[in-house]
Amino acid sequence: MRRFPSIRQWTLFGLLLIAVILIVTGTNRQTKAQEGPKETFQIMALSTATSPVVDSATGAVRLNRTRNEIWGSVHVTDLNPNSAFTLWAAVFNRPEECTTNPAGPVHCSAADFVPVPNPARASAFNIGAFVTDDSGTANVNVHIRAGTPPDGAFVLWGAGGLFDNGVTPGLHPGNGFGAEVHVVIRAHGVIIPAAITAQLSTFNGGCPPNACGNIQVAPFPSVQP
């Protein structure tokens, strides 16, 4: 004779199933809390960088971060017209090791590139470029993946770069939220047709005869919870 589960057995099974669901749900919530946000947004006004080049500008930089990628957009006006500019990322993978301003939200500066070995794991490299028209306005998108910069990208600070501090250049894998990132605009003067590729890809392209210099910077603190 076939036996069917009793009401008590069904009740026990139901309670067990509910307990399992609660455990799994709680574990998932705890894991997500430990992982932190999937994406964050920041925006910073551009400020004047120390430079002998005078080029007034007004604008801001927007950053969206994930664990392994950073997308940015630069919006700037009042630049010198018909001129060339490069964009640079200064990435401090361990900003807590910077000595410039350890108590502030922005810990790091150019001084933190120099030490060898480098506790801040700092590097700087080219992430883009643009030219202005008669209005002196530019809107540009940039993208930084975790890992070393693309082959051919100019590395200013970092292993194999113009200044070698022993640090593998780039955003370290998994550190999209933890890194402090400074986006820098560098001026290369009026467009020189014969030198335009250098003006849009290297640190001193077009200089001389033009005068190059960092003119604007947007420093972004880390967003680690």
Secondary structure by P-SEA (a helix, b strand, c coil): ccccccaaaaaaaaaaaaaaaaaaaaaaaaaaaaacccbbbbbbccccccccbbbbbbbbbbbbbcccccccccccccccccbbbbbbbbccccccccccccccccccccccccccccccccccccccccccccccbbbbbbbbccccccccccccccccccccccccccccccccccbbbbbbbbbccccccccccccccccccccccbbbbbcbbbbbccccc
